[in-house]
Amino acid sequence: MNLIRRYSYSAALMVGVAIGLVGLSGRFRAAPEASNQSAGAGKVLAESSPFGSDTKKNTRSSGSTASASEYEAAWEILKDGRLPERERAALQSLILQQWSLLDLPGAIHAAAVDQDTGAWSISDGELRKSLRPGLAADPERAWHLIQTHAAGFDTIWLREEWIQAVSIRNPDLVIKVASQLPTTDRGLAIETAIKGSRQVSEGGVGDEAVVEALLALPDGQFTGPEISGILGTVIPQQEIIERALQAHSPGVRRVYLEAYVYSQSPLLSLGLEIGLDSLPPDIRGEVAQIVESKQRVER
């Protein structure tokens, strides 16, 4: 009998997490109640994970973590279709999360190769997110894998997951490579970098650094209006005004004022005023000019 078929599903998942029981020895008997056991096995998998939210831990720890080959074996075992789709997907997600921390290329390859195998497709958005721990743990290496098309035709969704994963902890890196992104991904990169910078900065003021970095990219790869359109949907209006007043350069100030006007677009599209009198006096004239210019373009 094939070695993989001799595992119970509980054993397969314990192989996946290597909690000190038995490795790939085939000493477990097949369990007919595999579906019922899977819930408990999934719990073991989650609780035995030494990673938690610490994505920096990507080496095998003694007696507590599986090797990359064991995660690969657990992944293969799930392919026989004996588990209901929801349970299988939950276990796949846990396996990919931890496998990606140990062997990111291997996890990416498995996800990409197996996404077209039917009902348990990795193309499901929730399962794709399972690669984010590995992408965030070593973002520069992950970016290299993306640039070399490690996922083949699936590089598109892998790039999107990289942007989402890395923006939370390292928005500067996302901006650094923004000019290398296809135009279809640039909006996502700007938005997630702004959100990430606001999370990691004291008082949520990190978005100005993102704006400055984008404007500083060579050849004017990102325009003020392109940035301000996203700012206007991410930052509260009052904060936009505060950033404009505190801006360190006229270019950055202009972007924030354009963002404020963008946030008022619903009113302007209805022919309504946006209440310039409520704004600080030293920016009213500039905002009025931006409004006039916007209305002239839209006529």
C-alpha atoms as an extended CHARMM CRD file, in Angstrom:
* protein
*
       299  EXT
         1         1  MET       CA              0.0000000000        0.0000000000        0.0000000000  PROA      1               0.0000000000
         2         2  ASN       CA              1.2110000000        3.4460000000       -0.8400000000  PROA      2               0.0000000000
         3         3  LEU       CA              2.9530000000        5.0670000000        2.1270000000  PROA      3               0.0000000000
         4         4  ILE       CA              0.7350000000        8.1450000000        1.9820000000  PROA      4               0.0000000000
         5         5  ARG       CA             -2.4390000000        6.0070000000        2.0670000000  PROA      5               0.0000000000
         6         6  ARG       CA             -1.3290000000        4.3660000000        5.3120000000  PROA      6               0.0000000000
         7         7  TYR       CA             -1.5900000000        7.5250000000        7.3500000000  PROA      7               0.0000000000
         8         8  SER       CA             -4.7020000000        8.4690000000        9.2250000000  PROA      8               0.0000000000
         9         9  TYR       CA             -5.6020000000       12.0980000000        8.7660000000  PROA      9               0.0000000000
        10        10  SER       CA             -4.6490000000       12.7870000000       12.3570000000  PROA      10              0.0000000000
        11        11  ALA       CA             -1.2570000000       11.2700000000       11.6610000000  PROA      11              0.0000000000
        12        12  ALA       CA             -0.9330000000       13.2310000000        8.4310000000  PROA      12              0.0000000000
        13        13  LEU       CA             -1.4310000000       16.4890000000       10.2420000000  PROA      13              0.0000000000
        14        14  MET       CA              0.9050000000       15.4930000000       13.0350000000  PROA      14              0.0000000000
        15        15  VAL       CA              3.4660000000       14.8190000000       10.3510000000  PROA      15              0.0000000000
        16        16  GLY       CA              2.7480000000       18.3440000000        9.1430000000  PROA      16              0.0000000000
        17        17  VAL       CA              3.5140000000       19.8590000000       12.5340000000  PROA      17              0.0000000000
        18        18  ALA       CA              6.0590000000       17.3400000000       13.7800000000  PROA      18              0.0000000000
        19        19  ILE       CA              5.0980000000       17.5420000000       17.4380000000  PROA      19              0.0000000000
        20        20  GLY       CA              7.5520000000       14.8400000000       18.3250000000  PROA      20              0.0000000000
        21        21  LEU       CA              5.4580000000       11.8120000000       17.5090000000  PROA      21              0.0000000000
        22        22  VAL       CA              6.2610000000        9.9940000000       14.2990000000  PROA      22              0.0000000000
        23        23  GLY       CA              7.6970000000       11.3050000000       11.0350000000  PROA      23              0.0000000000
        24        24  LEU       CA              7.3470000000        9.7230000000        7.6120000000  PROA      24              0.0000000000
        25        25  SER       CA              7.5640000000        6.1600000000        8.8870000000  PROA      25              0.0000000000
        26        26  GLY       CA              4.1170000000        4.9360000000        7.8750000000  PROA      26              0.0000000000
        27        27  ARG       CA              3.4450000000        3.4320000000       11.2970000000  PROA      27              0.0000000000
        28        28  PHE       CA             -0.0730000000        4.8310000000       11.6110000000  PROA      28              0.0000000000
        29        29  ARG       CA             -3.0680000000        2.8440000000       10.5050000000  PROA      29              0.0000000000
        30        30  ALA       CA             -5.7180000000        4.3770000000        8.3110000000  PROA      30              0.0000000000
        31        31  ALA       CA             -8.6010000000        5.6490000000       10.4010000000  PROA      31              0.0000000000
        32        32  PRO       CA            -12.1430000000        5.2970000000        8.9760000000  PROA      32              0.0000000000
        33        33  GLU       CA            -13.3170000000        8.2310000000       11.0490000000  PROA      33              0.0000000000
        34        34  ALA       CA            -10.9050000000       10.5690000000        9.2520000000  PROA      34              0.0000000000
        35        35  SER       CA            -13.4300000000       13.3220000000        8.7630000000  PROA      35              0.0000000000
        36        36  ASN       CA            -14.3590000000       13.4080000000       12.4580000000  PROA      36              0.0000000000
        37        37  GLN       CA            -10.7320000000       13.3690000000       13.5310000000  PROA      37              0.0000000000
        38        38  SER       CA             -9.7540000000       16.2260000000       11.2790000000  PROA      38              0.0000000000
        39        39  ALA       CA            -11.2570000000       18.8940000000       13.5090000000  PROA      39              0.0000000000
        40        40  GLY       CA             -9.1580000000       17.7570000000       16.4370000000  PROA      40              0.0000000000
        41        41  ALA       CA             -6.1250000000       17.4000000000       14.2370000000  PROA      41              0.0000000000
        42        42  GLY       CA             -6.6010000000       20.9210000000       12.9550000000  PROA      42              0.0000000000
        43        43  LYS       CA             -6.6760000000       22.1130000000       16.5410000000  PROA      43              0.0000000000
        44        44  VAL       CA             -3.4020000000       20.3010000000       17.1990000000  PROA      44              0.0000000000
        45        45  LEU       CA             -1.9130000000       21.9000000000       14.1260000000  PROA      45              0.0000000000
        46        46  ALA       CA             -2.9030000000       25.3810000000       15.2180000000  PROA      46              0.0000000000
        47        47  GLU       CA             -1.9050000000       24.9860000000       18.8520000000  PROA      47              0.0000000000
        48        48  SER       CA              1.4250000000       23.3470000000       18.1120000000  PROA      48              0.0000000000
        49        49  SER       CA              2.5600000000       26.0970000000       15.7860000000  PROA      49              0.0000000000
        50        50  PRO       CA              5.5430000000       27.8660000000       17.3390000000  PROA      50              0.0000000000
        51        51  PHE       CA              5.2290000000       30.8000000000       14.9650000000  PROA      51              0.0000000000
        52        52  GLY       CA              2.1210000000       32.6300000000       16.1080000000  PROA      52              0.0000000000
        53        53  SER       CA              2.4230000000       36.1420000000       14.7530000000  PROA      53              0.0000000000
        54        54  ASP       CA              6.2320000000       36.0480000000       14.7560000000  PROA      54              0.0000000000
        55        55  THR       CA              6.9990000000       35.5520000000       11.0870000000  PROA      55              0.0000000000
        56        56  LYS       CA             10.7290000000       35.9450000000       11.6760000000  PROA      56              0.0000000000
        57        57  LYS       CA             11.0020000000       32.4060000000       13.0400000000  PROA      57              0.0000000000
        58        58  ASN       CA             11.6220000000       30.3900000000        9.9200000000  PROA      58              0.0000000000
        59        59  THR       CA             13.9140000000       27.6320000000       11.1500000000  PROA      59              0.0000000000
        60        60  ARG       CA             12.9790000000       24.2770000000       12.5520000000  PROA      60              0.0000000000
        61        61  SER       CA             12.9040000000       24.1960000000       16.3340000000  PROA      61              0.0000000000
        62        62  SER       CA             13.7710000000       21.0060000000       18.1630000000  PROA      62              0.0000000000
        63        63  GLY       CA             10.7780000000       18.7400000000       18.5940000000  PROA      63              0.0000000000
        64        64  SER       CA              8.1320000000       21.3830000000       17.8870000000  PROA      64              0.0000000000
        65        65  THR       CA              8.1620000000       22.1630000000       14.1850000000  PROA      65              0.0000000000
        66        66  ALA       CA              7.9960000000       20.1630000000       10.9960000000  PROA      66              0.0000000000
        67        67  SER       CA             10.5420000000       20.3280000000        8.2570000000  PROA      67              0.0000000000
        68        68  ALA       CA              9.5550000000       21.6570000000        4.8610000000  PROA      68              0.0000000000
        69        69  SER       CA              9.4190000000       18.1030000000        3.4940000000  PROA      69              0.0000000000
        70        70  GLU       CA              6.9440000000       17.1040000000        6.1950000000  PROA      70              0.0000000000
        71        71  TYR       CA              4.6700000000       20.0090000000        5.3720000000  PROA      71              0.0000000000
        72        72  GLU       CA              4.9250000000       18.9790000000        1.7370000000  PROA      72              0.0000000000
        73        73  ALA       CA              3.9280000000       15.4200000000        2.6850000000  PROA      73              0.0000000000
        74        74  ALA       CA              0.9490000000       16.6660000000        4.6820000000  PROA      74              0.0000000000
        75        75  TRP       CA             -0.0780000000       18.8480000000        1.7140000000  PROA      75              0.0000000000
        76        76  GLU       CA              0.0610000000       15.8530000000       -0.6240000000  PROA      76              0.0000000000
        77        77  ILE       CA             -1.9810000000       13.6830000000        1.7280000000  PROA      77              0.0000000000
        78        78  LEU       CA             -4.8640000000       16.1230000000        1.6210000000  PROA      78              0.0000000000
        79        79  LYS       CA             -5.1600000000       15.6860000000       -2.1380000000  PROA      79              0.0000000000
        80        80  ASP       CA             -7.0450000000       12.3970000000       -1.9970000000  PROA      80              0.0000000000
        81        81  GLY       CA            -10.3290000000       14.2210000000       -1.4210000000  PROA      81              0.0000000000
        82        82  ARG       CA            -11.4800000000       12.3250000000        1.6610000000  PROA      82              0.0000000000
        83        83  LEU       CA            -12.0940000000       15.4500000000        3.6910000000  PROA      83              0.0000000000
        84        84  PRO       CA            -15.0080000000       17.8620000000        3.1240000000  PROA      84              0.0000000000
        85        85  GLU       CA            -13.9130000000       20.9760000000        1.2470000000  PROA      85              0.0000000000
        86        86  ARG       CA            -14.2040000000       23.3760000000        4.1800000000  PROA      86              0.0000000000
        87        87  GLU       CA            -12.1540000000       21.2060000000        6.5350000000  PROA      87              0.0000000000
        88        88  ARG       CA             -9.5640000000       20.5200000000        3.8800000000  PROA      88              0.0000000000
        89        89  ALA       CA             -9.2240000000       24.2290000000        3.0610000000  PROA      89              0.0000000000
        90        90  ALA       CA             -8.7390000000       25.1020000000        6.7400000000  PROA      90              0.0000000000
        91        91  LEU       CA             -5.9590000000       22.5390000000        7.0680000000  PROA      91              0.0000000000
        92        92  GLN       CA             -4.3650000000       23.6230000000        3.7980000000  PROA      92              0.0000000000
        93        93  SER       CA             -4.3070000000       27.1640000000        5.0940000000  PROA      93              0.0000000000
        94        94  LEU       CA             -2.4890000000       26.1770000000        8.2830000000  PROA      94              0.0000000000
        95        95  ILE       CA              0.0000000000       24.0430000000        6.3720000000  PROA      95              0.0000000000
        96        96  LEU       CA              0.7690000000       26.8120000000        3.8630000000  PROA      96              0.0000000000
        97        97  GLN       CA              1.2270000000       29.4270000000        6.5840000000  PROA      97              0.0000000000
        98        98  GLN       CA              3.9370000000       27.4240000000        8.3240000000  PROA      98              0.0000000000
        99        99  TRP       CA              5.4390000000       25.8570000000        5.2230000000  PROA      99              0.0000000000
       100       100  SER       CA              5.9240000000       29.3050000000        3.6890000000  PROA      100             0.0000000000
       101       101  LEU       CA              8.0490000000       30.2970000000        6.6820000000  PROA      101             0.0000000000
       102       102  LEU       CA             10.3480000000       27.3100000000        6.2210000000  PROA      102             0.0000000000
       103       103  ASP       CA             10.4710000000       26.9950000000        2.4420000000  PROA      103             0.0000000000
       104       104  LEU       CA              8.7920000000       29.8700000000        0.6500000000  PROA      104             0.0000000000
       105       105  PRO       CA              9.6500000000       28.7220000000       -2.9130000000  PROA      105             0.0000000000
       106       106  GLY       CA              8.2990000000       25.2550000000       -2.1370000000  PROA      106             0.0000000000
       107       107  ALA       CA              5.0500000000       26.5970000000       -0.6940000000  PROA      107             0.0000000000
       108       108  ILE       CA              4.6100000000       28.9690000000       -3.6410000000  PROA      108             0.0000000000
       109       109  HSD       CA              5.2680000000       26.1600000000       -6.1000000000  PROA      109             0.0000000000
       110       110  ALA       CA              2.7340000000       23.8790000000       -4.4280000000  PROA      110             0.0000000000
       111       111  ALA       CA              0.1100000000       26.6080000000       -4.3960000000  PROA      111             0.0000000000
       112       112  ALA       CA              0.6990000000       27.5460000000       -8.0150000000  PROA      112             0.0000000000
       113       113  VAL       CA              0.9270000000       24.0230000000       -9.3900000000  PROA      113             0.0000000000
       114       114  ASP       CA             -2.1120000000       22.7230000000       -7.5370000000  PROA      114             0.0000000000
       115       115  GLN       CA             -4.4640000000       25.6440000000       -7.9860000000  PROA      115             0.0000000000
       116       116  ASP       CA             -6.1270000000       24.1040000000      -11.0570000000  PROA      116             0.0000000000
       117       117  THR       CA             -6.7870000000       20.6690000000       -9.5990000000  PROA      117             0.0000000000
       118       118  GLY       CA            -10.4980000000       21.1410000000       -9.0230000000  PROA      118             0.0000000000
       119       119  ALA       CA            -12.6350000000       21.7910000000       -5.9700000000  PROA      119             0.0000000000
       120       120  TRP       CA             -9.7820000000       22.5670000000       -3.6080000000  PROA      120             0.0000000000
       121       121  SER       CA             -8.2770000000       25.2710000000       -5.7930000000  PROA      121             0.0000000000
       122       122  ILE       CA             -5.6940000000       27.5490000000       -4.1670000000  PROA      122             0.0000000000
       123       123  SER       CA             -7.0630000000       30.3140000000       -6.3570000000  PROA      123             0.0000000000
       124       124  ASP       CA             -9.5300000000       30.8960000000       -3.5190000000  PROA      124             0.0000000000
       125       125  GLY       CA             -8.6610000000       34.2870000000       -2.0470000000  PROA      125             0.0000000000
       126       126  GLU       CA             -8.6120000000       33.0810000000        1.5430000000  PROA      126             0.0000000000
       127       127  LEU       CA             -6.1170000000       30.3290000000        0.7920000000  PROA      127             0.0000000000
       128       128  ARG       CA             -3.8380000000       32.7200000000       -1.0530000000  PROA      128             0.0000000000
       129       129  LYS       CA             -3.5370000000       34.7680000000        2.1130000000  PROA      129             0.0000000000
       130       130  SER       CA             -1.9290000000       31.7600000000        3.7870000000  PROA      130             0.0000000000
       131       131  LEU       CA              1.3460000000       32.5690000000        2.0230000000  PROA      131             0.0000000000
       132       132  ARG       CA              1.5520000000       36.0100000000        3.6120000000  PROA      132             0.0000000000
       133       133  PRO       CA              3.5680000000       34.9540000000        6.6940000000  PROA      133             0.0000000000
       134       134  GLY       CA              6.3920000000       33.7250000000        4.4580000000  PROA      134             0.0000000000
       135       135  LEU       CA              6.1440000000       36.6990000000        2.1210000000  PROA      135             0.0000000000
       136       136  ALA       CA              6.3600000000       39.1370000000        5.0440000000  PROA      136             0.0000000000
       137       137  ALA       CA              9.1370000000       37.2450000000        6.8320000000  PROA      137             0.0000000000
       138       138  ASP       CA             11.6200000000       37.6610000000        3.9850000000  PROA      138             0.0000000000
       139       139  PRO       CA             10.1080000000       40.3090000000        1.7030000000  PROA      139             0.0000000000
       140       140  GLU       CA             13.1800000000       40.9970000000       -0.4390000000  PROA      140             0.0000000000
       141       141  ARG       CA             13.6670000000       37.3410000000       -1.2650000000  PROA      141             0.0000000000
       142       142  ALA       CA              9.9530000000       37.0330000000       -1.9260000000  PROA      142             0.0000000000
       143       143  TRP       CA             10.1250000000       39.9920000000       -4.2880000000  PROA      143             0.0000000000
       144       144  HSD       CA             12.9650000000       38.2920000000       -6.1540000000  PROA      144             0.0000000000
       145       145  LEU       CA             10.8060000000       35.1820000000       -6.5370000000  PROA      145             0.0000000000
       146       146  ILE       CA              8.0380000000       37.3450000000       -7.9430000000  PROA      146             0.0000000000
       147       147  GLN       CA             10.4110000000       39.0740000000      -10.3520000000  PROA      147             0.0000000000
       148       148  THR       CA             11.6630000000       35.7010000000      -11.5830000000  PROA      148             0.0000000000
       149       149  HSD       CA              8.0930000000       34.4310000000      -12.0200000000  PROA      149             0.0000000000
       150       150  ALA       CA              8.4470000000       31.6330000000       -9.4790000000  PROA      150             0.0000000000
       151       151  ALA       CA              4.6700000000       31.1710000000       -9.5730000000  PROA      151             0.0000000000
       152       152  GLY       CA              4.4600000000       31.1130000000      -13.3640000000  PROA      152             0.0000000000
       153       153  PHE       CA              1.1800000000       32.4610000000      -14.6310000000  PROA      153             0.0000000000
       154       154  ASP       CA              0.0750000000       32.9630000000      -11.0170000000  PROA      154             0.0000000000
       155       155  THR       CA              2.6290000000       35.7090000000      -10.4150000000  PROA      155             0.0000000000
       156       156  ILE       CA             -0.2410000000       38.1950000000      -10.6500000000  PROA      156             0.0000000000
       157       157  TRP       CA             -1.9750000000       37.0230000000       -7.4920000000  PROA      157             0.0000000000
       158       158  LEU       CA              1.3400000000       36.3270000000       -5.7520000000  PROA      158             0.0000000000
       159       159  ARG       CA              2.3970000000       39.9370000000       -6.3470000000  PROA      159             0.0000000000
       160       160  GLU       CA             -0.8890000000       41.1710000000       -4.8830000000  PROA      160             0.0000000000
       161       161  GLU       CA             -0.4080000000       39.0300000000       -1.7740000000  PROA      161             0.0000000000
       162       162  TRP       CA              3.1530000000       40.3340000000       -1.4080000000  PROA      162             0.0000000000
       163       163  ILE       CA              1.9180000000       43.9310000000       -1.5070000000  PROA      163             0.0000000000
       164       164  GLN       CA             -0.7110000000       43.2110000000        1.1410000000  PROA      164             0.0000000000
       165       165  ALA       CA              1.6600000000       41.2650000000        3.3960000000  PROA      165             0.0000000000
       166       166  VAL       CA              4.6680000000       43.5910000000        3.2210000000  PROA      166             0.0000000000
       167       167  SER       CA              2.7990000000       46.9080000000        3.4460000000  PROA      167             0.0000000000
       168       168  ILE       CA              1.7830000000       46.1850000000        7.0160000000  PROA      168             0.0000000000
       169       169  ARG       CA              5.3330000000       45.9570000000        8.3280000000  PROA      169             0.0000000000
       170       170  ASN       CA              7.5360000000       47.4550000000        5.6450000000  PROA      170             0.0000000000
       171       171  PRO       CA              5.6550000000       50.0700000000        3.6250000000  PROA      171             0.0000000000
       172       172  ASP       CA              8.9690000000       51.6850000000        2.6240000000  PROA      172             0.0000000000
       173       173  LEU       CA              9.9310000000       48.5820000000        0.6530000000  PROA      173             0.0000000000
       174       174  VAL       CA              6.6170000000       48.5870000000       -1.2050000000  PROA      174             0.0000000000
       175       175  ILE       CA              7.2030000000       52.1980000000       -2.2560000000  PROA      175             0.0000000000
       176       176  LYS       CA             10.7920000000       51.3640000000       -3.1990000000  PROA      176             0.0000000000
       177       177  VAL       CA              9.6070000000       48.8320000000       -5.7910000000  PROA      177             0.0000000000
       178       178  ALA       CA              6.4260000000       50.6730000000       -6.7470000000  PROA      178             0.0000000000
       179       179  SER       CA              7.8610000000       51.8570000000      -10.0440000000  PROA      179             0.0000000000
       180       180  GLN       CA              8.4780000000       48.2200000000      -11.0180000000  PROA      180             0.0000000000
       181       181  LEU       CA              4.8460000000       47.3000000000      -10.5130000000  PROA      181             0.0000000000
       182       182  PRO       CA              2.3850000000       47.0320000000      -13.3810000000  PROA      182             0.0000000000
       183       183  THR       CA              0.0030000000       49.9780000000      -13.5120000000  PROA      183             0.0000000000
       184       184  THR       CA             -2.8020000000       47.6300000000      -12.4370000000  PROA      184             0.0000000000
       185       185  ASP       CA             -1.0940000000       47.0860000000       -9.0680000000  PROA      185             0.0000000000
       186       186  ARG       CA              0.1020000000       50.6060000000       -8.3370000000  PROA      186             0.0000000000
       187       187  GLY       CA             -3.1170000000       51.8010000000       -6.7730000000  PROA      187             0.0000000000
       188       188  LEU       CA             -3.1140000000       48.8230000000       -4.3980000000  PROA      188             0.0000000000
       189       189  ALA       CA              0.5260000000       49.4990000000       -3.5290000000  PROA      189             0.0000000000
       190       190  ILE       CA             -0.1130000000       53.1510000000       -2.7090000000  PROA      190             0.0000000000
       191       191  GLU       CA             -3.2250000000       52.4130000000       -0.6650000000  PROA      191             0.0000000000
       192       192  THR       CA             -1.7050000000       49.5940000000        1.3910000000  PROA      192             0.0000000000
       193       193  ALA       CA              1.5630000000       51.4870000000        1.9160000000  PROA      193             0.0000000000
       194       194  ILE       CA             -0.3660000000       54.4800000000        3.2400000000  PROA      194             0.0000000000
       195       195  LYS       CA             -2.4160000000       52.2860000000        5.5490000000  PROA      195             0.0000000000
       196       196  GLY       CA              0.6820000000       50.4210000000        6.7120000000  PROA      196             0.0000000000
       197       197  SER       CA              2.6300000000       53.6060000000        7.3590000000  PROA      197             0.0000000000
       198       198  ARG       CA             -0.2280000000       54.9570000000        9.4550000000  PROA      198             0.0000000000
       199       199  GLN       CA             -0.1930000000       51.8060000000       11.5770000000  PROA      199             0.0000000000
       200       200  VAL       CA              3.5440000000       51.7380000000       12.2400000000  PROA      200             0.0000000000
       201       201  SER       CA              3.9940000000       55.4730000000       12.8620000000  PROA      201             0.0000000000
       202       202  GLU       CA              3.2770000000       57.2560000000       16.1010000000  PROA      202             0.0000000000
       203       203  GLY       CA              0.0130000000       59.1520000000       15.8460000000  PROA      203             0.0000000000
       204       204  GLY       CA             -0.6700000000       57.8060000000       12.3600000000  PROA      204             0.0000000000
       205       205  VAL       CA              1.3550000000       60.5180000000       10.6370000000  PROA      205             0.0000000000
       206       206  GLY       CA              3.4830000000       58.2010000000        8.5170000000  PROA      206             0.0000000000
       207       207  ASP       CA              1.4440000000       58.8000000000        5.3830000000  PROA      207             0.0000000000
       208       208  GLU       CA              3.3450000000       62.0200000000        4.6520000000  PROA      208             0.0000000000
       209       209  ALA       CA              6.5730000000       60.0240000000        4.3000000000  PROA      209             0.0000000000
       210       210  VAL       CA              4.8390000000       57.8030000000        1.7440000000  PROA      210             0.0000000000
       211       211  VAL       CA              3.6720000000       60.8340000000       -0.2260000000  PROA      211             0.0000000000
       212       212  GLU       CA              7.1710000000       62.3410000000       -0.2090000000  PROA      212             0.0000000000
       213       213  ALA       CA              8.7220000000       59.0520000000       -1.2990000000  PROA      213             0.0000000000
       214       214  LEU       CA              6.2610000000       58.6380000000       -4.1640000000  PROA      214             0.0000000000
       215       215  LEU       CA              6.7930000000       62.1790000000       -5.4040000000  PROA      215             0.0000000000
       216       216  ALA       CA             10.5630000000       61.6710000000       -5.2020000000  PROA      216             0.0000000000
       217       217  LEU       CA             10.5610000000       58.6730000000       -7.5420000000  PROA      217             0.0000000000
       218       218  PRO       CA             12.3920000000       59.4610000000      -10.7980000000  PROA      218             0.0000000000
       219       219  ASP       CA             10.6560000000       60.4590000000      -14.0100000000  PROA      219             0.0000000000
       220       220  GLY       CA              7.4690000000       61.5190000000      -12.2660000000  PROA      220             0.0000000000
       221       221  GLN       CA              6.2090000000       57.9470000000      -12.1400000000  PROA      221             0.0000000000
       222       222  PHE       CA              3.4630000000       58.9340000000       -9.6980000000  PROA      222             0.0000000000
       223       223  THR       CA              1.5610000000       62.1670000000      -10.0960000000  PROA      223             0.0000000000
       224       224  GLY       CA              0.0190000000       64.2560000000       -7.3570000000  PROA      224             0.0000000000
       225       225  PRO       CA             -3.5640000000       63.6030000000       -8.4930000000  PROA      225             0.0000000000
       226       226  GLU       CA             -2.8840000000       59.8610000000       -8.6740000000  PROA      226             0.0000000000
       227       227  ILE       CA             -1.7280000000       59.8530000000       -5.0520000000  PROA      227             0.0000000000
       228       228  SER       CA             -4.3180000000       62.3120000000       -3.7610000000  PROA      228             0.0000000000
       229       229  GLY       CA             -7.2090000000       60.2730000000       -5.1330000000  PROA      229             0.0000000000
       230       230  ILE       CA             -6.2180000000       57.4000000000       -2.8690000000  PROA      230             0.0000000000
       231       231  LEU       CA             -5.3740000000       59.6290000000        0.0960000000  PROA      231             0.0000000000
       232       232  GLY       CA             -8.8550000000       61.1120000000       -0.1010000000  PROA      232             0.0000000000
       233       233  THR       CA            -10.4290000000       57.6990000000        0.4820000000  PROA      233             0.0000000000
       234       234  VAL       CA             -8.0360000000       56.4800000000        3.1980000000  PROA      234             0.0000000000
       235       235  ILE       CA             -7.5080000000       59.4440000000        5.5280000000  PROA      235             0.0000000000
       236       236  PRO       CA            -10.2730000000       61.3080000000        7.4160000000  PROA      236             0.0000000000
       237       237  GLN       CA            -10.9350000000       64.8020000000        6.0480000000  PROA      237             0.0000000000
       238       238  GLN       CA             -9.7980000000       66.6310000000        9.1720000000  PROA      238             0.0000000000
       239       239  GLU       CA             -6.4970000000       64.7620000000        9.1650000000  PROA      239             0.0000000000
       240       240  ILE       CA             -5.9840000000       65.6290000000        5.5030000000  PROA      240             0.0000000000
       241       241  ILE       CA             -6.2250000000       69.3130000000        6.3550000000  PROA      241             0.0000000000
       242       242  GLU       CA             -3.8290000000       68.8980000000        9.2840000000  PROA      242             0.0000000000
       243       243  ARG       CA             -1.2930000000       67.1610000000        7.0410000000  PROA      243             0.0000000000
       244       244  ALA       CA             -1.5770000000       69.9570000000        4.4770000000  PROA      244             0.0000000000
       245       245  LEU       CA             -0.9100000000       72.5950000000        7.1110000000  PROA      245             0.0000000000
       246       246  GLN       CA              2.0950000000       70.6640000000        8.4540000000  PROA      246             0.0000000000
       247       247  ALA       CA              3.5530000000       69.6470000000        5.0790000000  PROA      247             0.0000000000
       248       248  HSD       CA              7.2840000000       70.1690000000        4.6540000000  PROA      248             0.0000000000
       249       249  SER       CA              7.1170000000       71.0230000000        0.9640000000  PROA      249             0.0000000000
       250       250  PRO       CA              4.7110000000       72.7770000000       -1.4120000000  PROA      250             0.0000000000
       251       251  GLY       CA              4.4000000000       69.6050000000       -3.4940000000  PROA      251             0.0000000000
       252       252  VAL       CA              3.2750000000       67.4970000000       -0.5640000000  PROA      252             0.0000000000
       253       253  ARG       CA              0.9370000000       70.2570000000        0.6160000000  PROA      253             0.0000000000
       254       254  ARG       CA             -0.6510000000       70.3630000000       -2.8180000000  PROA      254             0.0000000000
       255       255  VAL       CA             -1.2280000000       66.5940000000       -2.7920000000  PROA      255             0.0000000000
       256       256  TYR       CA             -3.0710000000       66.7900000000        0.5210000000  PROA      256             0.0000000000
       257       257  LEU       CA             -5.2070000000       69.6970000000       -0.5940000000  PROA      257             0.0000000000
       258       258  GLU       CA             -6.0840000000       67.8000000000       -3.7680000000  PROA      258             0.0000000000
       259       259  ALA       CA             -6.9320000000       64.8270000000       -1.5610000000  PROA      259             0.0000000000
       260       260  TYR       CA             -9.3090000000       67.0090000000        0.4400000000  PROA      260             0.0000000000
       261       261  VAL       CA            -11.0360000000       68.1570000000       -2.7270000000  PROA      261             0.0000000000
       262       262  TYR       CA            -11.2240000000       64.5560000000       -3.9090000000  PROA      262             0.0000000000
       263       263  SER       CA            -12.9170000000       63.5810000000       -0.6500000000  PROA      263             0.0000000000
       264       264  GLN       CA            -15.5360000000       66.2400000000       -1.3810000000  PROA      264             0.0000000000
       265       265  SER       CA            -16.2220000000       64.9650000000       -4.9130000000  PROA      265             0.0000000000
       266       266  PRO       CA            -19.7480000000       63.7050000000       -4.1350000000  PROA      266             0.0000000000
       267       267  LEU       CA            -20.7920000000       67.2280000000       -3.1620000000  PROA      267             0.0000000000
       268       268  LEU       CA            -19.0700000000       68.8190000000       -6.1390000000  PROA      268             0.0000000000
       269       269  SER       CA            -20.6510000000       66.3730000000       -8.5710000000  PROA      269             0.0000000000
       270       270  LEU       CA            -24.0510000000       67.5390000000       -7.3230000000  PROA      270             0.0000000000
       271       271  GLY       CA            -23.0950000000       71.1720000000       -7.8820000000  PROA      271             0.0000000000
       272       272  LEU       CA            -22.9050000000       71.8710000000       -4.1470000000  PROA      272             0.0000000000
       273       273  GLU       CA            -20.3630000000       73.9970000000       -2.3090000000  PROA      273             0.0000000000
       274       274  ILE       CA            -17.7710000000       72.3290000000       -0.0890000000  PROA      274             0.0000000000
       275       275  GLY       CA            -17.7230000000       75.0010000000        2.6040000000  PROA      275             0.0000000000
       276       276  LEU       CA            -14.4730000000       76.8650000000        2.0430000000  PROA      276             0.0000000000
       277       277  ASP       CA            -15.2850000000       79.1920000000        4.9390000000  PROA      277             0.0000000000
       278       278  SER       CA            -14.7800000000       76.3270000000        7.3670000000  PROA      278             0.0000000000
       279       279  LEU       CA            -11.1820000000       75.8600000000        6.2370000000  PROA      279             0.0000000000
       280       280  PRO       CA             -8.1770000000       77.6700000000        7.7310000000  PROA      280             0.0000000000
       281       281  PRO       CA             -7.7720000000       81.0100000000        5.9200000000  PROA      281             0.0000000000
       282       282  ASP       CA             -4.2980000000       80.3070000000        4.5450000000  PROA      282             0.0000000000
       283       283  ILE       CA             -5.4510000000       77.3550000000        2.4480000000  PROA      283             0.0000000000
       284       284  ARG       CA             -8.8710000000       78.5520000000        1.2540000000  PROA      284             0.0000000000
       285       285  GLY       CA             -7.5500000000       80.2460000000       -1.8550000000  PROA      285             0.0000000000
       286       286  GLU       CA             -5.4960000000       77.2300000000       -2.9240000000  PROA      286             0.0000000000
       287       287  VAL       CA             -8.4010000000       74.8220000000       -2.3370000000  PROA      287             0.0000000000
       288       288  ALA       CA            -10.6810000000       77.1100000000       -4.3430000000  PROA      288             0.0000000000
       289       289  GLN       CA             -8.2100000000       77.0160000000       -7.2380000000  PROA      289             0.0000000000
       290       290  ILE       CA             -8.0870000000       73.2060000000       -7.1130000000  PROA      290             0.0000000000
       291       291  VAL       CA            -11.8910000000       73.0250000000       -7.0990000000  PROA      291             0.0000000000
       292       292  GLU       CA            -12.1170000000       75.3810000000      -10.0670000000  PROA      292             0.0000000000
       293       293  SER       CA             -9.4950000000       73.4070000000      -11.9740000000  PROA      293             0.0000000000
       294       294  LYS       CA            -11.2720000000       70.1270000000      -11.2360000000  PROA      294             0.0000000000
       295       295  GLN       CA            -14.6340000000       71.4720000000      -12.3620000000  PROA      295             0.0000000000
       296       296  ARG       CA            -13.0900000000       72.8940000000      -15.5390000000  PROA      296             0.0000000000
       297       297  VAL       CA            -11.6290000000       69.5040000000      -16.4260000000  PROA      297             0.0000000000
       298       298  GLU       CA            -14.9100000000       67.7070000000      -15.7790000000  PROA      298             0.0000000000
       299       299  ARG       CA            -17.0200000000       70.0680000000      -17.9130000000  PROA      299             0.0000000000
